[in-house]
Amino acid sequence: MGSRGPLGLIAGAGALPRLVARSARARGERVVAVAYEGFADPDLGGEVDRMETLPVGQVEALVAWLRGQGVRRAGLVGRVPKEELFRDLSRLRFDDTARALLAGLPDRRDHSILGAVADLLARRGIELAPQGELAPELVAGVGRLAGPVPDGALRADLAFAWPIARQVAALQIGQTVVVKGACVLAVEAVEGTDAAIRRGSELGGGGALVVKVARPGHDPRFDLPVVGPATLELLAEHRASGLAVEAGSTLLLERERWLGLAEEAGISVVGVPGAGPPVPGSGPG
């Protein structure tokens, strides 16, 4: 670590904050975290050296606490559902800085919101690290990651879906599309990946392919797609045929668990280069 000080985590919902903390501490780093109230896993406290819980909107308190811990490098990890911005903001307890930040945005797309947060932190002396650098072992590789080798029908759907998913992501609408038989069943928007999978699967029945990509030109500090066991459980529940993720730009959480789920359910999981198919039939994960 040297003079860099501890790694600071700004933690939302899900398993990613715990896994990043565990990875960093295994490398010998000291880790401190701000856990977002009502979103972050309370068990995160057992994975870090020190933790503070704050509402999402308390930006000044966030910066002051991190700087007080000597943090100069931080990771923005875990999800705060964007739909919260369209509900009762009093729950998030916005301070004047947060209100000014939100008012100054050109739009409320993820990239705009998180980019503004990153810029504010940088002005206060805290640089956000790329998520893949925080836990490199979580980054998806190229090729078949789990389940059977994709058959011809699945490969055809992937060739059809990949450019569509990339265009949807480029427009910052969402990162996921659900297809079957060269037909788009669902496109993710603000509702999130799981809701898009449910909607598409209900429309198409079993055998759907889910494609999840990074936004072209994405910011690696906060813009990486994340796939965990819950996604595989949902795919198995809806009898999906496959899942394709963007290699090098997708984080795979609790890899051993979701690998087992994919094998058990017979779901083909592949990592695809950003340029798209063809997909290797086998290879390292």
Secondary structure, DSSP 8 states (H G I E B T S, - for coil): -GGG--EEEEE-BSSHHHHHHHHHHHTT--EEEEEETTTS-GGGGGGSSEEEEE-TT-HHHHHHHHHHTT--EEEEESB--GGGGGS-GGGGT--HHHHHHHHT-S---HHHHHHHHHHHHHHTT-EE--HHHHSGGGB--SEEEESS---HHHHHHHHHHHHHHHHHHHTTS-SEEEEETTEEEEE--TT-HHHHHHHHHHHH-S--EEEE---TT--TTT---EE-HHHHHHHHHTT--EEEEETTS-EESSHHHHHHHHHHHT-EEEEE-TT-----SS---
